[in-house]
Amino acid sequence: MPLLHRKPFVRQKPPGDLRPDEEVFYCKVTNEIFRHYDDFFERTILCNSLVWSCAVTGRPGLTYQEALESERKARQNLQSF
């Protein structure tokens, strides 16, 4: 899991009292569900900010998606080592 400001990132759990007919906002990058657009928008901006780092290599200055890809490649390289 990518690091946010050098600390482990913890995803938000879906609301426990979520109704089947309730309108929600889904963040595809983190697989999180938000009730309010503002919370969803803030998470989207955060994921696209260059504040993430790879938990495997420590490489800083990445977006969330770049950090995930960096971790995947690093693990793949470690397995082939």
HTML snippet that shows the backbone in 3Dmol.js (N, CA, C, O; Angstrom):
<script src="https://3Dmol.org/build/3Dmol-min.js"></script>
<div id="view" style="width:600px;height:400px;position:relative"></div>
<script>
const pdb = `
ATOM      1  N   MET A   1       0.857  -1.171   0.000  1.00  0.00           N
ATOM      2  CA  MET A   1       0.000   0.000   0.000  1.00  0.00           C
ATOM      3  C   MET A   1       0.902   1.232   0.000  1.00  0.00           C
ATOM      4  O   MET A   1       1.802   1.338   0.833  1.00  0.00           O
ATOM      5  N   PRO A   2       0.673   2.152  -0.914  1.00  0.00           N
ATOM      6  CA  PRO A   2       1.488   3.366  -0.977  1.00  0.00           C
ATOM      7  C   PRO A   2       1.472   4.135   0.336  1.00  0.00           C
ATOM      8  O   PRO A   2       0.531   4.048   1.124  1.00  0.00           O
ATOM      9  N   LEU A   3       2.540   4.884   0.543  1.00  0.00           N
ATOM     10  CA  LEU A   3       2.661   5.695   1.745  1.00  0.00           C
ATOM     11  C   LEU A   3       2.223   7.125   1.450  1.00  0.00           C
ATOM     12  O   LEU A   3       2.550   7.673   0.397  1.00  0.00           O
ATOM     13  N   LEU A   4       1.493   7.720   2.368  1.00  0.00           N
ATOM     14  CA  LEU A   4       1.052   9.103   2.264  1.00  0.00           C
ATOM     15  C   LEU A   4       1.845   9.906   3.285  1.00  0.00           C
ATOM     16  O   LEU A   4       1.701   9.701   4.491  1.00  0.00           O
ATOM     17  N   HIS A   5       2.673  10.808   2.810  1.00  0.00           N
ATOM     18  CA  HIS A   5       3.554  11.588   3.699  1.00  0.00           C
ATOM     19  C   HIS A   5       4.378  10.653   4.584  1.00  0.00           C
ATOM     20  O   HIS A   5       4.559  10.902   5.776  1.00  0.00           O
ATOM     21  N   ARG A   6       4.873   9.572   3.976  1.00  0.00           N
ATOM     22  CA  ARG A   6       5.731   8.568   4.627  1.00  0.00           C
ATOM     23  C   ARG A   6       5.035   7.755   5.711  1.00  0.00           C
ATOM     24  O   ARG A   6       5.699   7.122   6.532  1.00  0.00           O
ATOM     25  N   LYS A   7       3.720   7.765   5.721  1.00  0.00           N
ATOM     26  CA  LYS A   7       2.948   6.974   6.677  1.00  0.00           C
ATOM     27  C   LYS A   7       1.990   6.085   5.901  1.00  0.00           C
ATOM     28  O   LYS A   7       1.510   6.476   4.837  1.00  0.00           O
ATOM     29  N   PRO A   8       1.703   4.886   6.420  1.00  0.00           N
ATOM     30  CA  PRO A   8       0.790   3.973   5.713  1.00  0.00           C
ATOM     31  C   PRO A   8      -0.582   4.615   5.480  1.00  0.00           C
ATOM     32  O   PRO A   8      -1.152   5.238   6.375  1.00  0.00           O
ATOM     33  N   PHE A   9      -1.083   4.452   4.288  1.00  0.00           N
ATOM     34  CA  PHE A   9      -2.395   4.979   3.913  1.00  0.00           C
ATOM     35  C   PHE A   9      -3.466   3.978   4.315  1.00  0.00           C
ATOM     36  O   PHE A   9      -3.338   2.782   4.051  1.00  0.00           O
ATOM     37  N   VAL A  10      -4.512   4.465   4.949  1.00  0.00           N
ATOM     38  CA  VAL A  10      -5.623   3.610   5.367  1.00  0.00           C
ATOM     39  C   VAL A  10      -6.866   4.050   4.602  1.00  0.00           C
ATOM     40  O   VAL A  10      -7.291   5.201   4.689  1.00  0.00           O
ATOM     41  N   ARG A  11      -7.435   3.120   3.857  1.00  0.00           N
ATOM     42  CA  ARG A  11      -8.653   3.420   3.110  1.00  0.00           C
ATOM     43  C   ARG A  11      -9.835   3.561   4.052  1.00  0.00           C
ATOM     44  O   ARG A  11      -9.888   2.932   5.109  1.00  0.00           O
ATOM     45  N   GLN A  12     -10.788   4.401   3.647  1.00  0.00           N
ATOM     46  CA  GLN A  12     -12.021   4.540   4.419  1.00  0.00           C
ATOM     47  C   GLN A  12     -12.919   3.348   4.139  1.00  0.00           C
ATOM     48  O   GLN A  12     -13.037   2.895   3.001  1.00  0.00           O
ATOM     49  N   LYS A  13     -13.544   2.851   5.180  1.00  0.00           N
ATOM     50  CA  LYS A  13     -14.501   1.754   5.012  1.00  0.00           C
ATOM     51  C   LYS A  13     -15.835   2.342   4.568  1.00  0.00           C
ATOM     52  O   LYS A  13     -16.154   3.481   4.907  1.00  0.00           O
ATOM     53  N   PRO A  14     -16.614   1.575   3.814  1.00  0.00           N
ATOM     54  CA  PRO A  14     -17.930   2.076   3.404  1.00  0.00           C
ATOM     55  C   PRO A  14     -18.817   2.303   4.625  1.00  0.00           C
ATOM     56  O   PRO A  14     -18.694   1.594   5.624  1.00  0.00           O
ATOM     57  N   PRO A  15     -19.697   3.277   4.547  1.00  0.00           N
ATOM     58  CA  PRO A  15     -20.607   3.518   5.675  1.00  0.00           C
ATOM     59  C   PRO A  15     -21.418   2.266   5.988  1.00  0.00           C
ATOM     60  O   PRO A  15     -21.907   1.590   5.083  1.00  0.00           O
ATOM     61  N   GLY A  16     -21.552   1.969   7.256  1.00  0.00           N
ATOM     62  CA  GLY A  16     -22.265   0.770   7.674  1.00  0.00           C
ATOM     63  C   GLY A  16     -23.756   0.835   7.438  1.00  0.00           C
ATOM     64  O   GLY A  16     -24.403  -0.198   7.266  1.00  0.00           O
ATOM     65  N   ASP A  17     -24.310   2.030   7.427  1.00  0.00           N
ATOM     66  CA  ASP A  17     -25.754   2.186   7.260  1.00  0.00           C
ATOM     67  C   ASP A  17     -26.130   2.603   5.841  1.00  0.00           C
ATOM     68  O   ASP A  17     -27.129   3.292   5.637  1.00  0.00           O
ATOM     69  N   LEU A  18     -25.344   2.192   4.881  1.00  0.00           N
ATOM     70  CA  LEU A  18     -25.569   2.536   3.476  1.00  0.00           C
ATOM     71  C   LEU A  18     -26.808   1.808   2.949  1.00  0.00           C
ATOM     72  O   LEU A  18     -26.937   0.591   3.088  1.00  0.00           O
ATOM     73  N   ARG A  19     -27.701   2.566   2.352  1.00  0.00           N
ATOM     74  CA  ARG A  19     -28.922   1.992   1.783  1.00  0.00           C
ATOM     75  C   ARG A  19     -28.683   1.621   0.320  1.00  0.00           C
ATOM     76  O   ARG A  19     -27.897   2.285  -0.356  1.00  0.00           O
ATOM     77  N   PRO A  20     -29.346   0.573  -0.186  1.00  0.00           N
ATOM     78  CA  PRO A  20     -29.158   0.140  -1.577  1.00  0.00           C
ATOM     79  C   PRO A  20     -29.535   1.208  -2.612  1.00  0.00           C
ATOM     80  O   PRO A  20     -28.980   1.229  -3.710  1.00  0.00           O
ATOM     81  N   ASP A  21     -30.472   2.088  -2.264  1.00  0.00           N
ATOM     82  CA  ASP A  21     -30.925   3.110  -3.213  1.00  0.00           C
ATOM     83  C   ASP A  21     -30.226   4.458  -3.023  1.00  0.00           C
ATOM     84  O   ASP A  21     -30.578   5.438  -3.679  1.00  0.00           O
ATOM     85  N   GLU A  22     -29.249   4.506  -2.137  1.00  0.00           N
ATOM     86  CA  GLU A  22     -28.566   5.760  -1.841  1.00  0.00           C
ATOM     87  C   GLU A  22     -27.551   6.106  -2.933  1.00  0.00           C
ATOM     88  O   GLU A  22     -26.825   5.243  -3.426  1.00  0.00           O
ATOM     89  N   GLU A  23     -27.520   7.382  -3.294  1.00  0.00           N
ATOM     90  CA  GLU A  23     -26.547   7.845  -4.285  1.00  0.00           C
ATOM     91  C   GLU A  23     -25.196   8.033  -3.599  1.00  0.00           C
ATOM     92  O   GLU A  23     -25.104   8.693  -2.564  1.00  0.00           O
ATOM     93  N   VAL A  24     -24.150   7.447  -4.185  1.00  0.00           N
ATOM     94  CA  VAL A  24     -22.807   7.548  -3.616  1.00  0.00           C
ATOM     95  C   VAL A  24     -21.818   7.915  -4.719  1.00  0.00           C
ATOM     96  O   VAL A  24     -22.147   7.900  -5.905  1.00  0.00           O
ATOM     97  N   PHE A  25     -20.608   8.243  -4.299  1.00  0.00           N
ATOM     98  CA  PHE A  25     -19.535   8.570  -5.216  1.00  0.00           C
ATOM     99  C   PHE A  25     -18.422   7.552  -5.010  1.00  0.00           C
ATOM    100  O   PHE A  25     -17.971   7.322  -3.888  1.00  0.00           O
ATOM    101  N   TYR A  26     -17.988   6.947  -6.112  1.00  0.00           N
ATOM    102  CA  TYR A  26     -17.013   5.863  -6.050  1.00  0.00           C
ATOM    103  C   TYR A  26     -15.674   6.327  -6.595  1.00  0.00           C
ATOM    104  O   TYR A  26     -15.582   6.823  -7.718  1.00  0.00           O
ATOM    105  N   CYS A  27     -14.640   6.160  -5.788  1.00  0.00           N
ATOM    106  CA  CYS A  27     -13.274   6.488  -6.199  1.00  0.00           C
ATOM    107  C   CYS A  27     -12.637   5.199  -6.723  1.00  0.00           C
ATOM    108  O   CYS A  27     -12.297   4.310  -5.943  1.00  0.00           O
ATOM    109  N   LYS A  28     -12.476   5.101  -8.049  1.00  0.00           N
ATOM    110  CA  LYS A  28     -11.955   3.880  -8.668  1.00  0.00           C
ATOM    111  C   LYS A  28     -10.516   3.596  -8.252  1.00  0.00           C
ATOM    112  O   LYS A  28     -10.122   2.437  -8.124  1.00  0.00           O
ATOM    113  N   VAL A  29      -9.744   4.632  -8.044  1.00  0.00           N
ATOM    114  CA  VAL A  29      -8.321   4.455  -7.749  1.00  0.00           C
ATOM    115  C   VAL A  29      -8.115   3.747  -6.413  1.00  0.00           C
ATOM    116  O   VAL A  29      -7.274   2.854  -6.307  1.00  0.00           O
ATOM    117  N   THR A  30      -8.877   4.139  -5.398  1.00  0.00           N
ATOM    118  CA  THR A  30      -8.698   3.573  -4.063  1.00  0.00           C
ATOM    119  C   THR A  30      -9.789   2.572  -3.681  1.00  0.00           C
ATOM    120  O   THR A  30      -9.720   1.951  -2.621  1.00  0.00           O
ATOM    121  N   ASN A  31     -10.791   2.416  -4.540  1.00  0.00           N
ATOM    122  CA  ASN A  31     -11.941   1.540  -4.263  1.00  0.00           C
ATOM    123  C   ASN A  31     -12.688   1.966  -3.003  1.00  0.00           C
ATOM    124  O   ASN A  31     -13.059   1.131  -2.178  1.00  0.00           O
ATOM    125  N   GLU A  32     -12.900   3.263  -2.866  1.00  0.00           N
ATOM    126  CA  GLU A  32     -13.620   3.797  -1.707  1.00  0.00           C
ATOM    127  C   GLU A  32     -14.966   4.368  -2.155  1.00  0.00           C
ATOM    128  O   GLU A  32     -15.137   4.784  -3.300  1.00  0.00           O
ATOM    129  N   ILE A  33     -15.901   4.374  -1.230  1.00  0.00           N
ATOM    130  CA  ILE A  33     -17.231   4.930  -1.473  1.00  0.00           C
ATOM    131  C   ILE A  33     -17.427   6.125  -0.555  1.00  0.00           C
ATOM    132  O   ILE A  33     -17.115   6.076   0.634  1.00  0.00           O
ATOM    133  N   PHE A  34     -17.952   7.204  -1.136  1.00  0.00           N
ATOM    134  CA  PHE A  34     -18.207   8.428  -0.376  1.00  0.00           C
ATOM    135  C   PHE A  34     -19.657   8.847  -0.551  1.00  0.00           C
ATOM    136  O   PHE A  34     -20.219   8.735  -1.641  1.00  0.00           O
ATOM    137  N   ARG A  35     -20.248   9.323   0.512  1.00  0.00           N
ATOM    138  CA  ARG A  35     -21.614   9.831   0.457  1.00  0.00           C
ATOM    139  C   ARG A  35     -21.662  11.241  -0.105  1.00  0.00           C
ATOM    140  O   ARG A  35     -22.604  11.608  -0.807  1.00  0.00           O
ATOM    141  N   HIS A  36     -20.652  12.020   0.206  1.00  0.00           N
ATOM    142  CA  HIS A  36     -20.649  13.433  -0.166  1.00  0.00           C
ATOM    143  C   HIS A  36     -19.621  13.697  -1.263  1.00  0.00           C
ATOM    144  O   HIS A  36     -18.494  13.203  -1.225  1.00  0.00           O
ATOM    145  N   TYR A  37     -20.049  14.489  -2.235  1.00  0.00           N
ATOM    146  CA  TYR A  37     -19.176  14.795  -3.356  1.00  0.00           C
ATOM    147  C   TYR A  37     -17.896  15.486  -2.903  1.00  0.00           C
ATOM    148  O   TYR A  37     -16.826  15.211  -3.447  1.00  0.00           O
ATOM    149  N   ASP A  38     -17.982  16.373  -1.924  1.00  0.00           N
ATOM    150  CA  ASP A  38     -16.794  17.091  -1.456  1.00  0.00           C
ATOM    151  C   ASP A  38     -15.727  16.136  -0.926  1.00  0.00           C
ATOM    152  O   ASP A  38     -14.538  16.332  -1.176  1.00  0.00           O
ATOM    153  N   ASP A  39     -16.151  15.104  -0.193  1.00  0.00           N
ATOM    154  CA  ASP A  39     -15.196  14.115   0.320  1.00  0.00           C
ATOM    155  C   ASP A  39     -14.568  13.329  -0.831  1.00  0.00           C
ATOM    156  O   ASP A  39     -13.362  13.079  -0.838  1.00  0.00           O
ATOM    157  N   PHE A  40     -15.393  12.944  -1.797  1.00  0.00           N
ATOM    158  CA  PHE A  40     -14.910  12.240  -2.982  1.00  0.00           C
ATOM    159  C   PHE A  40     -13.920  13.111  -3.758  1.00  0.00           C
ATOM    160  O   PHE A  40     -12.866  12.635  -4.180  1.00  0.00           O
ATOM    161  N   PHE A  41     -14.258  14.365  -3.940  1.00  0.00           N
ATOM    162  CA  PHE A  41     -13.407  15.290  -4.690  1.00  0.00           C
ATOM    163  C   PHE A  41     -12.064  15.484  -3.984  1.00  0.00           C
ATOM    164  O   PHE A  41     -11.020  15.490  -4.635  1.00  0.00           O
ATOM    165  N   GLU A  42     -12.084  15.640  -2.670  1.00  0.00           N
ATOM    166  CA  GLU A  42     -10.838  15.786  -1.908  1.00  0.00           C
ATOM    167  C   GLU A  42      -9.948  14.554  -2.055  1.00  0.00           C
ATOM    168  O   GLU A  42      -8.732  14.680  -2.197  1.00  0.00           O
ATOM    169  N   ARG A  43     -10.549  13.365  -2.022  1.00  0.00           N
ATOM    170  CA  ARG A  43      -9.775  12.129  -2.173  1.00  0.00           C
ATOM    171  C   ARG A  43      -9.179  12.054  -3.583  1.00  0.00           C
ATOM    172  O   ARG A  43      -8.033  11.637  -3.753  1.00  0.00           O
ATOM    173  N   THR A  44      -9.945  12.451  -4.577  1.00  0.00           N
ATOM    174  CA  THR A  44      -9.458  12.439  -5.952  1.00  0.00           C
ATOM    175  C   THR A  44      -8.270  13.380  -6.110  1.00  0.00           C
ATOM    176  O   THR A  44      -7.269  13.022  -6.731  1.00  0.00           O
ATOM    177  N   ILE A  45      -8.380  14.573  -5.554  1.00  0.00           N
ATOM    178  CA  ILE A  45      -7.271  15.537  -5.609  1.00  0.00           C
ATOM    179  C   ILE A  45      -6.059  14.975  -4.877  1.00  0.00           C
ATOM    180  O   ILE A  45      -4.934  15.093  -5.362  1.00  0.00           O
ATOM    181  N   LEU A  46      -6.275  14.369  -3.722  1.00  0.00           N
ATOM    182  CA  LEU A  46      -5.171  13.786  -2.953  1.00  0.00           C
ATOM    183  C   LEU A  46      -4.475  12.687  -3.746  1.00  0.00           C
ATOM    184  O   LEU A  46      -3.246  12.620  -3.768  1.00  0.00           O
ATOM    185  N   CYS A  47      -5.246  11.833  -4.392  1.00  0.00           N
ATOM    186  CA  CYS A  47      -4.662  10.731  -5.166  1.00  0.00           C
ATOM    187  C   CYS A  47      -3.835  11.235  -6.338  1.00  0.00           C
ATOM    188  O   CYS A  47      -2.877  10.577  -6.744  1.00  0.00           O
ATOM    189  N   ASN A  48      -4.186  12.383  -6.882  1.00  0.00           N
ATOM    190  CA  ASN A  48      -3.456  12.945  -8.010  1.00  0.00           C
ATOM    191  C   ASN A  48      -2.334  13.888  -7.599  1.00  0.00           C
ATOM    192  O   ASN A  48      -1.622  14.419  -8.451  1.00  0.00           O
ATOM    193  N   SER A  49      -2.176  14.096  -6.301  1.00  0.00           N
ATOM    194  CA  SER A  49      -1.099  14.952  -5.793  1.00  0.00           C
ATOM    195  C   SER A  49       0.198  14.158  -5.703  1.00  0.00           C
ATOM    196  O   SER A  49       0.185  12.935  -5.569  1.00  0.00           O
ATOM    197  N   LEU A  50       1.301  14.861  -5.777  1.00  0.00           N
ATOM    198  CA  LEU A  50       2.624  14.214  -5.740  1.00  0.00           C
ATOM    199  C   LEU A  50       3.139  14.087  -4.310  1.00  0.00           C
ATOM    200  O   LEU A  50       4.259  14.498  -4.008  1.00  0.00           O
ATOM    201  N   VAL A  51       2.318  13.517  -3.438  1.00  0.00           N
ATOM    202  CA  VAL A  51       2.657  13.382  -2.019  1.00  0.00           C
ATOM    203  C   VAL A  51       2.814  11.926  -1.597  1.00  0.00           C
ATOM    204  O   VAL A  51       2.997  11.644  -0.412  1.00  0.00           O
ATOM    205  N   TRP A  52       2.747  11.007  -2.541  1.00  0.00           N
ATOM    206  CA  TRP A  52       2.800   9.582  -2.262  1.00  0.00           C
ATOM    207  C   TRP A  52       4.209   9.053  -2.472  1.00  0.00           C
ATOM    208  O   TRP A  52       5.002   9.635  -3.212  1.00  0.00           O
ATOM    209  N   SER A  53       4.505   7.950  -1.816  1.00  0.00           N
ATOM    210  CA  SER A  53       5.789   7.280  -2.035  1.00  0.00           C
ATOM    211  C   SER A  53       5.573   5.772  -2.061  1.00  0.00           C
ATOM    212  O   SER A  53       4.613   5.244  -1.500  1.00  0.00           O
ATOM    213  N   CYS A  54       6.486   5.112  -2.720  1.00  0.00           N
ATOM    214  CA  CYS A  54       6.441   3.664  -2.844  1.00  0.00           C
ATOM    215  C   CYS A  54       6.872   3.047  -1.514  1.00  0.00           C
ATOM    216  O   CYS A  54       7.928   3.389  -0.981  1.00  0.00           O
ATOM    217  N   ALA A  55       6.064   2.148  -0.985  1.00  0.00           N
ATOM    218  CA  ALA A  55       6.379   1.509   0.288  1.00  0.00           C
ATOM    219  C   ALA A  55       7.531   0.517   0.165  1.00  0.00           C
ATOM    220  O   ALA A  55       8.177   0.199   1.164  1.00  0.00           O
ATOM    221  N   VAL A  56       7.797   0.025  -1.036  1.00  0.00           N
ATOM    222  CA  VAL A  56       8.847  -0.974  -1.232  1.00  0.00           C
ATOM    223  C   VAL A  56      10.201  -0.313  -1.466  1.00  0.00           C
ATOM    224  O   VAL A  56      11.198  -0.699  -0.855  1.00  0.00           O
ATOM    225  N   THR A  57      10.236   0.682  -2.348  1.00  0.00           N
ATOM    226  CA  THR A  57      11.510   1.316  -2.702  1.00  0.00           C
ATOM    227  C   THR A  57      11.762   2.622  -1.964  1.00  0.00           C
ATOM    228  O   THR A  57      12.905   3.070  -1.869  1.00  0.00           O
ATOM    229  N   GLY A  58      10.700   3.240  -1.438  1.00  0.00           N
ATOM    230  CA  GLY A  58      10.841   4.524  -0.766  1.00  0.00           C
ATOM    231  C   GLY A  58      10.865   5.702  -1.727  1.00  0.00           C
ATOM    232  O   GLY A  58      11.074   6.839  -1.305  1.00  0.00           O
ATOM    233  N   ARG A  59      10.656   5.448  -2.998  1.00  0.00           N
ATOM    234  CA  ARG A  59      10.682   6.509  -4.011  1.00  0.00           C
ATOM    235  C   ARG A  59       9.566   7.527  -3.739  1.00  0.00           C
ATOM    236  O   ARG A  59       8.393   7.155  -3.705  1.00  0.00           O
ATOM    237  N   PRO A  60       9.919   8.814  -3.545  1.00  0.00           N
ATOM    238  CA  PRO A  60       8.921   9.833  -3.204  1.00  0.00           C
ATOM    239  C   PRO A  60       8.430  10.603  -4.438  1.00  0.00           C
ATOM    240  O   PRO A  60       8.903  10.387  -5.554  1.00  0.00           O
ATOM    241  N   GLY A  61       7.472  11.504  -4.206  1.00  0.00           N
ATOM    242  CA  GLY A  61       7.001  12.402  -5.242  1.00  0.00           C
ATOM    243  C   GLY A  61       6.162  11.743  -6.310  1.00  0.00           C
ATOM    244  O   GLY A  61       6.270  12.090  -7.486  1.00  0.00           O
ATOM    245  N   LEU A  62       5.323  10.794  -5.919  1.00  0.00           N
ATOM    246  CA  LEU A  62       4.496  10.055  -6.864  1.00  0.00           C
ATOM    247  C   LEU A  62       3.020  10.341  -6.610  1.00  0.00           C
ATOM    248  O   LEU A  62       2.639  10.797  -5.532  1.00  0.00           O
ATOM    249  N   THR A  63       2.198  10.068  -7.616  1.00  0.00           N
ATOM    250  CA  THR A  63       0.758  10.047  -7.398  1.00  0.00           C
ATOM    251  C   THR A  63       0.416   8.680  -6.800  1.00  0.00           C
ATOM    252  O   THR A  63       1.261   7.785  -6.767  1.00  0.00           O
ATOM    253  N   TYR A  64      -0.795   8.526  -6.340  1.00  0.00           N
ATOM    254  CA  TYR A  64      -1.211   7.245  -5.761  1.00  0.00           C
ATOM    255  C   TYR A  64      -1.052   6.125  -6.784  1.00  0.00           C
ATOM    256  O   TYR A  64      -0.525   5.057  -6.472  1.00  0.00           O
ATOM    257  N   GLN A  65      -1.511   6.379  -8.007  1.00  0.00           N
ATOM    258  CA  GLN A  65      -1.446   5.363  -9.062  1.00  0.00           C
ATOM    259  C   GLN A  65       0.005   5.024  -9.401  1.00  0.00           C
ATOM    260  O   GLN A  65       0.329   3.853  -9.602  1.00  0.00           O
ATOM    261  N   GLU A  66       0.881   6.024  -9.466  1.00  0.00           N
ATOM    262  CA  GLU A  66       2.295   5.788  -9.750  1.00  0.00           C
ATOM    263  C   GLU A  66       2.951   4.987  -8.628  1.00  0.00           C
ATOM    264  O   GLU A  66       3.796   4.128  -8.881  1.00  0.00           O
ATOM    265  N   ALA A  67       2.559   5.273  -7.393  1.00  0.00           N
ATOM    266  CA  ALA A  67       3.110   4.536  -6.254  1.00  0.00           C
ATOM    267  C   ALA A  67       2.671   3.077  -6.289  1.00  0.00           C
ATOM    268  O   ALA A  67       3.468   2.184  -6.002  1.00  0.00           O
ATOM    269  N   LEU A  68       1.421   2.829  -6.634  1.00  0.00           N
ATOM    270  CA  LEU A  68       0.943   1.451  -6.772  1.00  0.00           C
ATOM    271  C   LEU A  68       1.734   0.712  -7.839  1.00  0.00           C
ATOM    272  O   LEU A  68       2.146  -0.430  -7.632  1.00  0.00           O
ATOM    273  N   GLU A  69       1.948   1.358  -8.977  1.00  0.00           N
ATOM    274  CA  GLU A  69       2.689   0.738 -10.076  1.00  0.00           C
ATOM    275  C   GLU A  69       4.147   0.493  -9.682  1.00  0.00           C
ATOM    276  O   GLU A  69       4.720  -0.542 -10.025  1.00  0.00           O
ATOM    277  N   SER A  70       4.738   1.431  -8.971  1.00  0.00           N
ATOM    278  CA  SER A  70       6.117   1.274  -8.513  1.00  0.00           C
ATOM    279  C   SER A  70       6.236   0.081  -7.568  1.00  0.00           C
ATOM    280  O   SER A  70       7.193  -0.688  -7.655  1.00  0.00           O
ATOM    281  N   GLU A  71       5.276  -0.074  -6.676  1.00  0.00           N
ATOM    282  CA  GLU A  71       5.282  -1.207  -5.748  1.00  0.00           C
ATOM    283  C   GLU A  71       5.113  -2.524  -6.494  1.00  0.00           C
ATOM    284  O   GLU A  71       5.785  -3.508  -6.185  1.00  0.00           O
ATOM    285  N   ARG A  72       4.217  -2.541  -7.476  1.00  0.00           N
ATOM    286  CA  ARG A  72       3.998  -3.760  -8.255  1.00  0.00           C
ATOM    287  C   ARG A  72       5.281  -4.174  -8.985  1.00  0.00           C
ATOM    288  O   ARG A  72       5.658  -5.346  -8.970  1.00  0.00           O
ATOM    289  N   LYS A  73       5.943  -3.211  -9.621  1.00  0.00           N
ATOM    290  CA  LYS A  73       7.179  -3.507 -10.348  1.00  0.00           C
ATOM    291  C   LYS A  73       8.293  -3.943  -9.397  1.00  0.00           C
ATOM    292  O   LYS A  73       9.046  -4.868  -9.703  1.00  0.00           O
ATOM    293  N   ALA A  74       8.397  -3.284  -8.250  1.00  0.00           N
ATOM    294  CA  ALA A  74       9.445  -3.628  -7.283  1.00  0.00           C
ATOM    295  C   ALA A  74       9.237  -5.050  -6.751  1.00  0.00           C
ATOM    296  O   ALA A  74      10.198  -5.806  -6.609  1.00  0.00           O
ATOM    297  N   ARG A  75       7.997  -5.410  -6.460  1.00  0.00           N
ATOM    298  CA  ARG A  75       7.714  -6.772  -5.973  1.00  0.00           C
ATOM    299  C   ARG A  75       8.011  -7.808  -7.060  1.00  0.00           C
ATOM    300  O   ARG A  75       8.527  -8.891  -6.783  1.00  0.00           O
ATOM    301  N   GLN A  76       7.679  -7.455  -8.283  1.00  0.00           N
ATOM    302  CA  GLN A  76       7.952  -8.356  -9.401  1.00  0.00           C
ATOM    303  C   GLN A  76       9.454  -8.555  -9.567  1.00  0.00           C
ATOM    304  O   GLN A  76       9.910  -9.673  -9.807  1.00  0.00           O
ATOM    305  N   ASN A  77      10.227  -7.477  -9.441  1.00  0.00           N
ATOM    306  CA  ASN A  77      11.682  -7.577  -9.532  1.00  0.00           C
ATOM    307  C   ASN A  77      12.267  -8.400  -8.379  1.00  0.00           C
ATOM    308  O   ASN A  77      13.216  -9.160  -8.574  1.00  0.00           O
ATOM    309  N   LEU A  78      11.707  -8.248  -7.199  1.00  0.00           N
ATOM    310  CA  LEU A  78      12.185  -9.005  -6.047  1.00  0.00           C
ATOM    311  C   LEU A  78      11.907 -10.499  -6.214  1.00  0.00           C
ATOM    312  O   LEU A  78      12.721 -11.331  -5.813  1.00  0.00           O
ATOM    313  N   GLN A  79      10.772 -10.836  -6.799  1.00  0.00           N
ATOM    314  CA  GLN A  79      10.447 -12.245  -7.000  1.00  0.00           C
ATOM    315  C   GLN A  79      11.357 -12.896  -8.037  1.00  0.00           C
ATOM    316  O   GLN A  79      11.669 -14.083  -7.937  1.00  0.00           O
ATOM    317  N   SER A  80      11.778 -12.125  -9.024  1.00  0.00           N
ATOM    318  CA  SER A  80      12.654 -12.693 -10.051  1.00  0.00           C
ATOM    319  C   SER A  80      14.126 -12.672  -9.637  1.00  0.00           C
ATOM    320  O   SER A  80      14.977 -13.216 -10.340  1.00  0.00           O
ATOM    321  N   PHE A  81      14.423 -12.053  -8.512  1.00  0.00           N
ATOM    322  CA  PHE A  81      15.814 -11.933  -8.048  1.00  0.00           C
ATOM    323  C   PHE A  81      16.314 -13.215  -7.506  1.00  0.00           C
ATOM    324  O   PHE A  81      17.463 -13.295  -7.072  1.00  0.00           O
TER     325      PHE A  81
END
`;
const viewer = $3Dmol.createViewer("view");
viewer.addModel(pdb, "pdb");
viewer.setStyle({}, {cartoon: {color: "spectrum"}});
viewer.zoomTo();
viewer.render();
</script>
